[in-house]
Amino acid sequence: MCFSVNVNLVKEELENRYGADFPDKYRYQPSYYYHAWSLPELPAVCSETPEKIELLRWGLIPSWVKNTDDANTIRYKTFNARAESLNDKPSFSGSVISKRCVIPVMGFFEWQHAGREKVPWYICQAGDDILSLAGLYSDWTDRETGETCRTFTIITTEANEMMAVIHNSKKRMPAVLNEEGEKIWTGPSVKSADIQELLRPCPDDFLKAHTVGPLVNSRTTDRNTPEVTQPFIYNTQKGLF
């Protein structure tokens, strides 16, 4: 799964990387640690408007949801979407056609089961560049207030060899796009065969990973600090990579 990300990116980095304007940049707050359960707004490049960067809220609410109670229930179940079943799930099948997005991050966190312990890892691009995660988005309008909420989900796929060792319980990872894949994914139309190819596990050498300290697990300490991504060696840890 992918519920925790580092989006410590300033607006100029995002604009330069994606060749897009960020009109709502003053509402955006970079952070070393964002967790899906806090329903954060994160920057995204959307297929309908690839010329600009938009803020989307994590936890996709499908357009067909009827009321606020249902919206608040379903959004906690749609932080991630499995690549293998996108077309089979009513929550995601409509978005695959016309509402695909890229979620820029500097890295993401996963937990490795080691006996009774869960060891936190930080995964990022091998060259320390921005990672583009494949996502879907949706526009939902609250029928009581008329307000439209734009939300997203991050797509996951089966783990590559490296991620299978790290995320050894579910053996999943976010679908990571290279620069060519970004353009296809956010382009005006994508064939079904292209979708499945784009959402395959990325090569092992495209990413690098290291264990991080207990800070990432703390709910009482501010995790918006560089320390949360820094390498930390556990006493019982053995070299894996």
LUMMARBA-391702 format. One line per 3 residues: number of its first residue (from 0); their letters; for each residue x, y, z of N, C-alpha, C. Coordinates in Angstrom, 2 decimals. Atoms other than C-alpha are relative to their C-alpha. Layout:
! LUMMARBA-391702
NUM> A> X Y Z X Y Z X Y Z  ...
This chain:
! LUMMARBA-391702
0> MCF> 0.85 -1.19 0.00 0.00 0.00 0.00 0.89 1.24 0.00  -0.75 -1.25 -0.04 1.02 3.65 -0.12 -0.85 1.04 0.71  0.77 -0.93 -0.81 -0.34 5.81 2.69 0.82 1.18 0.52
3> SVN> -0.87 -1.02 -0.60 2.69 7.94 3.70 1.03 0.45 -1.02  -0.89 -0.52 1.04 4.70 10.24 1.42 0.74 1.24 0.50  -0.77 -1.22 -0.19 7.33 12.97 1.46 -0.26 0.90 -1.21
6> VNL> 0.26 -0.96 1.09 6.19 15.98 -0.59 0.67 1.33 0.36  -0.74 -1.21 -0.32 8.86 18.44 0.50 0.53 0.62 -1.29  -0.31 -0.59 1.29 8.80 20.23 -2.85 -0.55 1.42 -0.05
9> VKE> 0.50 -1.36 0.14 8.59 23.98 -3.39 -0.64 0.16 -1.37  0.82 -0.16 1.21 6.34 25.34 -6.10 0.86 0.15 -1.25  -0.86 -0.15 1.18 9.23 26.28 -8.41 0.52 -1.35 -0.50
12> ELE> -0.44 1.34 0.40 10.50 22.69 -8.38 -1.09 -0.72 -0.78  1.12 0.66 0.66 7.08 21.43 -9.36 -0.26 0.61 -1.38  0.26 -0.67 1.29 6.56 24.02 -12.10 1.08 -0.34 -1.02
15> NRY> -1.10 0.29 0.93 10.00 23.40 -13.60 -0.01 -1.46 -0.43  -0.04 1.43 0.32 9.74 19.61 -13.43 -1.08 -0.41 -0.99  1.12 0.43 0.83 6.35 19.34 -15.10 -0.38 1.01 -1.08
18> GAD> 0.30 -1.00 1.02 6.41 22.46 -17.27 -1.42 0.51 0.10  1.39 -0.39 -0.25 3.14 23.57 -15.69 -0.05 1.13 1.01  0.21 -1.09 -0.95 1.85 26.61 -13.82 -0.71 -0.54 1.24
21> FPD> 0.61 0.40 -1.27 0.81 26.30 -10.16 -0.79 1.18 0.54  0.75 -1.20 -0.37 -1.94 28.90 -9.76 -0.43 0.07 1.46  0.46 0.03 -1.39 -2.98 27.79 -6.26 1.15 -0.25 0.97
24> KYR> -1.21 0.35 -0.73 0.55 27.66 -4.93 0.05 0.53 1.44  -0.09 -0.59 -1.34 -0.04 29.84 -1.86 -0.81 -0.79 1.03  0.74 0.87 -0.92 -2.47 27.32 -0.37 0.75 -1.30 0.26
27> YQP> -0.77 1.25 -0.10 0.04 24.49 -0.82 1.07 0.11 1.08  -1.01 0.05 -1.05 2.25 23.51 2.14 0.90 -1.22 -0.20  -0.91 1.15 0.10 5.33 21.33 1.44 0.18 -0.66 1.37
30> SYY> -0.23 0.71 -1.26 5.98 18.65 4.06 0.82 -1.26 -0.26  -0.78 1.23 0.09 8.45 15.83 4.66 -0.86 -1.23 0.29  0.84 1.15 -0.35 5.58 13.67 5.91 -1.46 0.36 -0.13
33> YHA> 1.45 -0.08 0.12 1.99 13.43 4.77 -0.56 -1.40 0.11  0.65 1.30 -0.15 -0.31 10.58 5.76 -1.42 0.10 -0.53  1.32 -0.02 0.64 -3.48 9.68 3.86 -1.13 0.24 0.99
36> WSL> 1.10 -0.08 -0.95 -5.60 9.43 7.01 -0.28 1.42 0.47  0.25 -1.40 -0.33 -5.21 13.17 7.59 -0.67 0.75 -1.15  0.67 -0.56 1.19 -6.82 13.77 4.15 0.69 1.28 -0.50
39> PEL> -0.71 -1.21 0.44 -4.11 16.20 2.97 -0.31 0.37 -1.44  0.06 -0.45 1.39 -4.27 18.29 -0.19 1.42 -0.05 -0.57  -1.31 0.15 0.61 -1.36 17.39 -2.47 -0.03 0.49 -1.45
42> PAV> -0.04 -0.45 1.39 -0.22 18.81 -5.81 -0.12 -1.18 -0.97  0.20 1.04 1.01 -1.13 16.86 -8.95 -0.03 0.63 -1.38  0.16 -0.37 1.41 -0.92 17.07 -12.73 -1.11 -0.87 -0.55
45> CSE> 1.21 0.72 0.40 -4.31 16.09 -14.15 -0.13 -0.08 -1.52  0.11 0.23 1.43 -5.15 14.71 -17.58 -0.89 1.02 -0.70  0.87 -1.00 0.61 -7.88 17.30 -18.18 0.69 1.36 -0.14
48> TPE> -0.68 -1.31 0.02 -5.55 20.25 -17.44 1.49 -0.19 0.28  -1.42 0.28 -0.27 -1.90 19.09 -17.78 0.90 1.23 -0.01  -0.79 -1.23 0.04 -0.76 22.67 -18.27 0.10 0.68 1.36
51> KIE> -0.09 -0.60 -1.34 -1.31 23.45 -14.58 0.02 -1.07 1.08  -0.06 0.88 -1.17 -0.68 21.88 -11.20 -1.15 0.37 0.92  1.16 -0.23 -0.84 -3.73 21.46 -9.01 0.17 -0.66 1.36
54> LLR> 0.02 0.63 -1.33 -4.36 20.63 -5.37 -1.20 -0.93 0.08  1.04 1.00 -0.17 -6.33 17.43 -4.82 0.08 -0.57 1.41  0.02 0.55 -1.35 -7.43 15.94 -1.51 0.04 -1.52 -0.06
57> WGL> -0.22 1.45 0.01 -6.32 12.37 -0.74 -1.25 -0.72 0.52  1.19 0.77 -0.34 -9.18 9.85 -0.60 -1.09 0.26 -1.02  0.87 -0.28 1.14 -11.16 9.60 -3.84 -1.48 -0.19 0.33
60> IPS> 1.46 0.08 -0.12 -14.89 10.35 -3.69 -0.57 -0.08 -1.41  0.57 0.11 1.35 -16.61 9.04 -6.84 -1.12 1.01 -0.23  0.99 -1.04 0.31 -18.89 11.51 -8.62 -1.43 -0.45 0.30
63> WVK> 1.37 0.50 -0.19 -21.93 9.24 -8.11 -0.42 -0.10 1.47  0.37 0.06 -1.41 -21.84 9.36 -4.30 -1.08 1.05 0.30  1.19 -0.83 -0.13 -25.15 10.85 -3.14 0.05 1.03 1.12
66> NTD> 0.08 -0.93 -1.13 -24.54 12.48 0.24 1.32 0.06 0.77  -1.23 -0.26 -0.74 -21.92 13.75 2.68 0.41 -1.18 0.86  -0.33 1.15 -0.84 -22.13 10.77 5.01 0.67 -1.10 -0.81
69> DAN> -0.59 1.03 0.86 -21.44 8.35 2.17 1.38 0.43 -0.51  -1.29 -0.52 0.47 -18.64 10.59 0.89 1.07 -0.16 1.07  -0.97 0.09 -1.09 -16.96 10.66 4.29 0.34 -1.44 0.35
72> TIR> -0.29 1.41 -0.23 -17.20 6.87 4.51 0.91 -0.56 -1.08  -0.73 0.63 1.10 -15.90 5.95 1.08 1.40 0.55 -0.17  -1.32 -0.60 0.24 -12.96 8.36 1.01 1.11 -0.69 0.81
75> YKT> -1.00 0.71 -0.80 -11.21 6.38 3.76 0.29 -1.40 -0.53  -0.21 1.31 0.61 -11.45 3.26 1.60 0.65 0.11 -1.38  -0.50 -0.21 1.36 -10.00 4.79 -1.57 1.32 0.76 -0.04
78> FNA> -1.33 -0.63 0.03 -6.54 6.03 -0.60 0.85 -0.61 -1.11  -0.73 0.72 1.06 -5.15 3.41 -3.00 -0.99 -0.73 -0.89  0.80 0.77 0.96 -6.51 1.65 -6.07 0.91 -1.04 -0.64
81> RAE> -0.80 1.07 0.58 -5.21 -1.71 -7.30 -0.03 0.08 -1.52  -0.10 -0.11 1.46 -3.96 -1.51 -10.89 -0.74 -1.13 -0.69  0.56 1.18 0.64 -5.23 -5.00 -11.63 -1.52 0.02 -0.10
84> SLN> 1.47 0.03 -0.05 -8.87 -4.17 -10.89 -0.64 1.37 -0.21  0.53 -1.35 0.18 -9.34 -0.52 -11.89 -1.33 0.01 -0.74  1.22 0.00 0.82 -11.95 -1.29 -14.53 -1.15 -0.76 0.63
87> DKP> 1.04 0.80 -0.64 -13.86 -3.62 -12.21 -0.63 0.69 1.20  0.48 -0.68 -1.20 -14.35 -1.17 -9.34 -0.78 1.26 -0.37  0.78 -1.19 0.33 -17.18 1.39 -9.67 0.63 1.30 0.48
90> SFS> -0.62 -1.21 -0.53 -15.17 3.83 -7.56 1.05 0.57 -0.94  -1.14 -0.42 0.82 -12.38 3.95 -10.15 -0.22 -0.10 -1.50  0.12 0.30 1.43 -13.64 2.73 -13.53 -0.28 1.24 -0.84
93> GSV> 0.27 -1.22 0.75 -14.98 6.12 -14.61 1.21 0.90 -0.12  -1.18 -0.87 0.02 -11.80 7.96 -13.70 1.08 -0.50 -0.94  -1.02 0.55 0.90 -9.60 5.59 -15.72 -0.14 0.58 -1.40
96> ISK> 0.26 -0.47 1.36 -11.22 6.89 -18.90 0.50 1.42 -0.22  -0.29 -1.42 0.28 -10.70 10.62 -18.46 0.61 0.79 1.15  -0.51 -0.75 -1.16 -9.42 11.54 -14.99 1.20 -0.73 0.62
99> RCV> -1.24 0.59 -0.47 -5.87 10.26 -14.62 0.93 1.12 0.45  -0.87 -1.05 -0.50 -3.24 12.17 -12.68 1.36 -0.56 0.42  -1.32 0.29 -0.53 0.37 12.23 -11.55 0.12 0.71 1.34
102> IPV> -0.23 -0.57 -1.33 1.14 12.78 -7.86 1.51 0.09 0.22  -1.44 -0.14 -0.21 4.68 14.21 -7.41 0.37 -0.16 1.47  -0.51 0.15 -1.36 6.56 13.08 -4.31 1.52 -0.10 -0.07
105> MGF> -1.44 0.24 -0.07 10.17 13.00 -3.18 0.29 -1.42 0.46  -0.17 1.37 -0.45 9.66 9.57 -1.65 -1.23 -0.47 0.74  1.12 0.55 -0.76 7.33 7.29 0.25 0.52 -0.97 1.06
108> FEW> -0.39 0.85 -1.13 7.41 5.17 3.41 -0.78 -1.32 -0.05  0.65 1.30 -0.14 6.68 1.48 3.86 0.59 -0.72 1.21  -0.41 0.71 -1.20 6.95 -0.95 6.77 0.23 -1.47 -0.31
111> QHA> -0.41 1.39 0.21 8.72 -4.31 6.74 -0.27 -0.81 1.26  0.24 0.88 -1.14 7.55 -7.12 8.99 1.26 -0.81 0.29  -1.19 0.74 -0.43 10.51 -8.53 10.93 -0.34 -0.64 1.34
114> GRE> 0.50 0.65 -1.21 9.16 -11.05 13.42 -1.20 0.76 0.52  1.10 -0.76 -0.57 6.92 -9.07 15.76 0.14 1.50 -0.24  -0.26 -1.42 0.22 8.42 -5.77 14.71 -0.39 0.43 -1.41
117> KVP> 0.23 -0.59 1.31 7.55 -3.44 11.84 1.05 1.10 -0.20  -1.14 -0.90 0.21 10.65 -1.68 10.49 -0.35 0.99 -1.12  0.35 -0.99 1.02 10.06 1.60 8.63 1.13 0.23 -1.01
120> WYI> -0.93 -0.27 1.10 11.75 2.23 5.27 -0.45 1.25 -0.75  0.27 -1.13 0.88 12.03 5.29 3.07 0.50 -0.35 -1.39  -0.32 0.37 1.38 12.01 4.75 -0.70 -0.07 1.26 -0.86
123> CQA> -0.03 -1.18 0.85 12.97 7.39 -3.25 0.64 -0.32 -1.34  -0.58 0.20 1.33 14.21 7.85 -6.80 1.51 -0.15 0.12  -1.43 0.32 -0.13 17.72 6.48 -7.34 0.89 1.21 -0.20
126> GDD> -0.78 -1.21 0.25 18.97 9.84 -8.60 -0.48 1.19 0.81  0.55 -1.04 -0.87 17.12 11.83 -5.90 -0.87 1.01 -0.75  0.91 -0.85 0.76 14.74 13.25 -8.50 -1.42 -0.17 0.54
129> ILS> 1.41 0.12 -0.37 10.99 13.75 -8.11 -0.55 -1.32 -0.53  0.70 1.21 0.43 8.94 10.55 -8.25 -1.41 0.37 -0.43  1.36 -0.21 0.48 5.74 10.60 -10.30 -0.81 -1.26 0.25
132> LAG> 0.86 1.13 -0.30 3.11 8.30 -8.84 -1.28 0.09 -0.82  1.22 0.01 0.80 0.20 7.28 -11.05 -1.22 0.05 0.92  1.21 -0.11 -0.80 -3.19 8.26 -9.69 -1.24 0.22 -0.86
135> LYS> 1.29 -0.34 0.61 -6.85 8.81 -10.50 -0.64 1.08 0.85  0.68 -1.03 -0.78 -9.02 11.75 -9.49 -1.48 0.04 -0.38  1.44 -0.08 0.21 -12.70 12.60 -9.29 -0.50 1.34 0.52
138> DWT> 0.69 -1.20 -0.47 -14.95 15.63 -8.91 -1.34 -0.41 0.58  1.26 0.31 -0.67 -17.74 15.20 -6.37 -0.64 1.29 0.48  0.73 -1.20 -0.42 -20.39 17.86 -5.76 -0.95 -0.33 1.14
141> DRE> 0.89 0.13 -1.15 -22.08 18.12 -2.38 -1.36 0.60 -0.38  1.32 -0.47 0.44 -25.78 18.36 -3.22 -0.64 0.98 0.96  0.57 -0.92 -0.99 -26.53 20.27 -0.03 0.62 1.39 -0.10
144> TGE> -0.70 -1.30 0.02 -23.90 23.01 -0.36 0.33 0.48 -1.40  -0.41 -0.35 1.36 -23.14 22.93 -4.10 1.50 0.06 -0.18  -1.46 -0.05 0.06 -19.44 22.77 -3.26 0.55 -1.25 -0.70
147> TCR> -0.64 1.12 0.70 -17.28 20.60 -5.53 1.34 -0.32 0.64  -1.23 0.47 -0.64 -14.50 18.55 -3.97 0.76 -0.86 -1.01  -0.83 0.76 0.94 -11.66 17.25 -6.16 0.96 -0.87 0.81
150> TFT> -0.74 0.96 -0.83 -10.05 14.11 -4.70 0.78 -0.99 -0.87  -0.83 0.92 0.77 -7.51 11.46 -5.72 0.30 -1.28 0.76  -0.52 1.24 -0.55 -6.22 7.95 -5.15 1.33 -0.31 -0.67
153> IIT> -1.27 0.45 0.57 -2.72 6.53 -5.68 -0.15 -1.46 -0.42  0.11 1.36 0.52 -2.56 3.41 -7.83 1.17 -0.84 0.49  -1.07 0.92 -0.41 -0.63 0.42 -6.51 0.03 -1.19 -0.96
156> TEA> -0.20 1.16 0.84 0.77 -2.55 -8.38 0.79 -1.04 0.80  -0.79 1.00 -0.72 2.59 -5.74 -7.46 1.42 0.51 0.20  -1.32 -0.50 -0.35 5.97 -5.16 -5.84 1.07 -0.54 -0.94
159> NEM> -1.18 0.52 0.68 9.22 -5.37 -7.76 0.85 -0.77 1.02  -0.78 0.86 -0.88 11.99 -7.50 -6.26 0.43 0.72 1.27  -0.44 -0.75 -1.16 13.30 -4.78 -3.97 -1.16 0.28 0.95
162> MAV> 1.14 -0.35 -0.84 9.88 -3.71 -2.73 -0.66 -1.22 0.62  0.56 1.22 -0.58 8.80 -7.31 -2.16 0.72 -0.37 1.30  -0.76 0.23 -1.23 11.55 -7.56 0.47 -0.41 1.00 1.08
165> IHN> 0.37 -1.04 -0.96 10.55 -4.27 2.10 -1.45 -0.15 0.44  1.43 0.11 -0.31 6.76 -4.51 1.91 -0.40 -1.46 -0.07  0.06 1.46 0.10 6.87 -8.20 2.66 -1.29 -0.61 0.52
168> SKK> 1.30 0.52 -0.42 3.33 -8.49 4.02 -0.96 -0.04 -1.18  0.92 -0.08 1.14 1.22 -7.31 1.07 0.71 -0.13 -1.35  -0.81 0.02 1.24 4.04 -7.12 -1.52 -0.64 0.85 -1.09
171> RMP> 0.54 -0.98 0.92 2.62 -4.02 -3.16 0.92 1.21 -0.03  -0.74 -1.25 0.10 4.10 -0.71 -4.28 -0.81 0.98 -0.85  0.68 -0.94 0.89 2.86 2.52 -5.87 0.47 -0.18 -1.44
174> AVL> -0.38 0.04 1.41 2.83 2.58 -9.66 0.79 1.27 -0.31  -0.91 -1.11 0.24 5.80 4.79 -10.54 0.18 0.18 -1.50  -0.12 -0.30 1.42 5.96 6.50 -13.94 1.33 0.68 -0.30
177> NEE> -1.14 -0.78 0.46 9.06 7.58 -15.83 -0.53 1.19 -0.79  0.46 -1.24 0.63 8.97 10.87 -17.75 -0.82 -0.26 -1.25  0.80 0.34 1.18 7.71 9.26 -20.94 -1.38 -0.50 0.42
180> GEK> 1.27 0.52 -0.50 5.05 7.41 -18.98 -0.90 1.08 0.53  0.79 -1.13 -0.50 3.92 10.65 -17.30 -0.82 0.63 -1.11  0.66 -0.69 1.12 3.11 12.22 -20.66 -1.12 -0.85 -0.58
183> IWT> 1.05 0.90 0.51 1.18 9.17 -21.84 -1.17 -0.05 0.97  1.03 0.15 -1.03 -0.72 8.83 -18.56 -0.88 1.23 0.10  0.78 -1.23 -0.10 -1.80 12.48 -18.50 -0.41 0.53 -1.38
186> GPS> 0.40 -0.39 1.34 -2.38 12.61 -22.26 -1.51 -0.10 -0.18  1.45 -0.06 0.21 -5.84 13.01 -23.82 -0.68 -1.35 -0.05  0.62 1.34 0.05 -6.42 9.29 -24.33 1.07 -1.06 0.17
189> VKS> -0.92 1.10 -0.25 -4.79 6.06 -23.25 -0.73 -1.31 -0.31  0.59 1.29 0.31 -5.47 2.59 -24.63 0.13 -0.94 1.20  -0.02 0.95 -1.12 -6.22 -0.27 -22.24 1.34 -0.71 0.11
192> ADI> -1.30 0.69 -0.01 -3.02 -2.04 -23.27 1.09 0.90 0.55  -1.00 -0.96 -0.50 -1.01 1.12 -22.54 -0.12 0.14 1.52  0.22 -0.15 -1.44 -2.58 1.40 -19.08 0.68 -1.13 0.76
195> QEL> -0.59 1.15 -0.69 -1.54 -2.09 -18.06 1.53 0.03 -0.07  -1.46 -0.08 0.15 1.99 -1.51 -19.38 0.56 1.08 0.91  -0.47 -1.11 -0.83 2.36 1.83 -17.59 -0.02 -0.34 1.48
198> LRP> 0.21 0.27 -1.42 1.18 0.39 -14.28 0.74 -1.24 0.49  -0.83 1.12 -0.44 3.67 -2.47 -14.15 1.01 0.48 1.05  -1.02 -0.41 -0.97 6.26 -2.48 -11.31 1.19 0.64 -0.71
201> CPD> -1.16 -0.65 0.62 9.13 -0.12 -12.08 1.25 -0.85 0.26  -1.24 0.76 -0.21 12.67 -1.56 -12.42 0.59 0.25 1.38  -0.61 -0.14 -1.32 14.53 -2.17 -9.16 0.98 1.16 0.06
204> DFL> -1.04 -1.03 -0.05 17.33 0.21 -10.12 -0.54 1.42 -0.19  0.59 -1.33 0.10 14.89 3.10 -10.59 -0.17 0.63 1.38  0.22 -0.45 -1.37 14.53 3.32 -6.80 1.18 -0.37 0.89
207> KAH> -0.92 0.40 -1.06 16.72 3.20 -3.70 -0.75 0.10 1.32  0.74 0.06 -1.26 15.74 2.57 -0.09 0.94 -0.12 1.18  -0.75 0.19 -1.25 16.99 2.75 3.50 -1.00 0.02 1.16
210> TVG> 0.82 -0.03 -1.20 15.56 2.20 6.96 0.07 1.39 0.65  0.05 -1.29 -0.69 14.48 5.26 8.94 -0.38 -0.23 1.45  0.16 0.14 -1.44 14.11 5.93 12.64 -1.43 -0.04 0.49
213> PLV> 1.33 0.11 -0.61 11.15 5.56 15.04 -0.84 1.27 -0.11  0.75 -1.25 0.11 10.18 9.22 14.49 -1.19 -0.14 -0.94  1.07 0.12 0.99 8.08 8.21 11.48 -1.25 -0.65 0.59
216> NSR> 1.14 0.67 -0.65 5.85 6.16 13.82 -0.66 0.85 1.08  0.50 -0.81 -1.12 5.29 8.95 16.36 -1.24 0.80 -0.41  1.20 -0.78 0.24 1.83 10.48 16.56 -0.04 1.27 0.84
219> TTD> -0.03 -1.16 -0.88 2.83 13.09 19.13 1.10 0.98 -0.36  -1.12 -0.84 0.40 5.92 14.54 17.42 -0.22 0.49 -1.43  0.11 -0.54 1.35 5.99 16.79 14.37 0.93 -0.77 -0.93
222> RNT> -0.80 0.78 0.93 7.16 14.60 11.50 0.40 0.79 -1.25  -0.41 -0.85 1.11 7.59 17.51 9.09 1.40 0.53 0.27  -1.39 -0.33 -0.26 11.35 17.48 9.52 0.89 -0.91 -0.85
225> PEV> -0.89 0.85 0.82 14.29 16.19 7.40 0.38 -1.30 0.70  -0.41 1.18 -0.77 15.07 13.74 10.20 -0.86 -1.23 -0.34  0.90 1.13 0.24 12.06 11.60 9.26 0.42 -0.84 -1.19
228> TQP> -0.45 0.73 1.19 13.74 10.59 5.98 1.45 -0.47 0.11  -1.42 0.31 -0.11 17.29 10.14 7.30 0.25 -1.47 0.34  -0.30 1.41 -0.29 18.95 6.68 7.42 0.16 -0.26 1.49
231> FIY> -0.09 0.42 -1.40 18.72 4.85 10.73 0.22 -1.51 0.00  -0.34 1.43 -0.02 20.31 1.47 11.45 -0.47 -0.61 1.32  0.49 0.71 -1.18 18.56 -0.89 13.85 1.01 -1.05 0.43
234> NTQ> -1.01 0.94 -0.53 20.65 -3.14 16.10 -0.13 -1.39 -0.59  0.22 1.36 0.52 19.11 -6.30 14.72 -0.03 -0.07 -1.52  0.15 -0.03 1.45 19.15 -5.19 11.11 1.18 -0.67 -0.70
237> KGL> -1.01 0.59 0.86 21.03 -7.20 8.52 -0.10 0.63 -1.38  0.00 -0.60 1.33 22.03 -5.86 5.12 -0.87 -0.78 -0.95  0.90 0.63 0.95 19.38 -6.53 2.53 0.32 0.37 -1.44
240> F> -0.26 -0.47 1.35 20.54 -4.49 -0.47 1.44 0.49 -0.12
